[in-house]
Amino acid sequence: MTDVRTALAQAAGRLDAAGVASARNDAELLLVHVLGTSRAGLLLVDALDDAQAAAYESLVVRREAREPLQHLTASAAFRYRELAVGPGVFVPRPETESLVEWGLGVIDSLDVAHPVVVDLGTGSGAIAGAVASERPHARVHAVELGESAFAYAERNLSGLDVDLRHGDLADAFADLDGSVDLVLSNPPYIPLTAWESVAVEARDHDPALALWSGEDGLDAMHDVAATAARLLRDGGAVGAEHADVQGESAPAVFVAHGAFDEVRDQLDLAGRPRYVTARRVRR
């Protein structure tokens, strides 16, 4: 038998030494996963049996190698839902919840029975699933190009009223042109030149399709702007996430396009530039 508190302390120390920023948190969540309990439930466990200790050790070793926590638990929390994730799909980040919150506010401001919402590059289905579950009167559409990611989106959106399609966000939903109330997107936005600065968990485990976007990181943002201009009705809104260093360059994409006004950059809960919003001008 292995003492739980000793095992946790040792695991947290090893993860910290390996460069894991949230070492204690991850050590606890891995043990929660092994035991099939909750964080509160850990307080009721004094010792691990041999099988539990071996399973925990295996996961700690993999986390020491900087395999993402969410891959090890096969789950990621996003707003009020738990999403299935793993190799081949981008792990949703808490920062994206700010974009969703803004989008829900847009939906709530509309005087229409069934707002039409499009999620460009849905990945795991995080944004589309949040909107569909929290605003079930909305008609939600989502598109994803990556085959593995699309499979995860199918799983995560099962049971929700979402029109999920396999394809490129650059030419998606021609049948919806001019009829969409809200476009949301968390596109790839990392410059190819920033490879060294990207966290190992993302760089080595998130799909390249969800990360890299040209020399300046804005190739996909240009596609989002063009697709949103085509899809949105007059006065419709778009919100797209970007890197915190793109607080000026991402909005500039929408200004330069010419189809938008009210172009503004928005901060996340940590006060960092996080997403750009705009309105479709009248045609």
C-alpha positions, 0 to 999 in steps of 0.5 A, a space after each residue: 500500500 502507498 500513502 496517498 499524501 506521500 504519493 501526491 507530494 512526490 508526484 507534484 515535486 517530479 512534475 514541477 522539476 519537469 517544468 509543468 506549470 500546474 504541478 500540484 493541480 495536475 498531480 491531484 487530477 491524475 490521482 482523481 482520474 485513477 481513483 474515479 473520484 473527485 478532489 473532495 473524494 481524495 480526502 477520504 482516501 488514505 492509501 493506494 493499493 498496488 494496482 492504483 499506485 502502478 496506474 498513477 505512476 504510469 500517468 505521472 511518468 507520461 505527464 513528466 514527459 509533458 504529455 497534456 493532462 487532458 490526453 491522460 484523462 481523455 477529458 477537458 472541461 469547457 464551461 459547463 461541459 466535459 469534452 472528450 479529447 486526445 491525440 489529433 484534436 486541439 485541447 480547448 483552453 479556458 481563455 476561449 470561454 470569454 469569446 463564448 460569453 461575448 457570443 451568448 450576449 450577442 444572441 441574447 440581444 437579438 429579437 429573433 426566434 432562432 438565431 443562426 450561429 456558425 462556429 468556424 474550425 470547431 475542433 473538439 466542438 467546444 464553442 458550438 457545443 457551449 452555444 447549443 447547450 446554453 442557448 438551445 433556441 439557436 440554430 448552430 452550425 459548425 465546420 472542422 477540417 481535421 479528420 481526427 478532430 472531426 471525429 471528436 466533434 461528432 462525439 462531443 456534439 452528439 445529442 445536441 442540435 448542431 449541424 456539423 460538417 467536414 470541410 474547410 472554414 474558408 469555403 464553408 456553408 455557401 448555403 447560409 450566405 447572408 443569413 447568419 446572425 453570429 460567427 464565432 471562431 478560434 482559428 489557428 493563430 501561431 506564427 511559424 516563426 514562434 515554434 520555440 516559444 510554444 509550450 511543449 504540450 501544445 507544440 508536440 501534441 496539439 494538431 499542427 492544423 490547429 496551431 500554425 497560421 503562416 509567417 505572421 499567424 494571421 493566414 486563418 484570420 484572413 479566411 475567417 474575415 472573408 467567410 464571415 463577410 460572406 455568411 453574415 446578414 447586414 449587422 451580423 456579428 463576428 468574434 474570433 480569438 487571437 494570440 495576446 500579441 495580436 491585439 492590433 494586428 488581428 483587428 487590422 485584418 477586419 478593418 482592411 477587409 472593408 466589410 466590417 465596422 465596430 471593429 474592436 479588440 476584447 480582453 479576456 478575464 486576465 486582462 489580455 487581448 484575446 479576441 476581435 469582434 466586428 459587425 457586418 456593414 450594410 451591403 
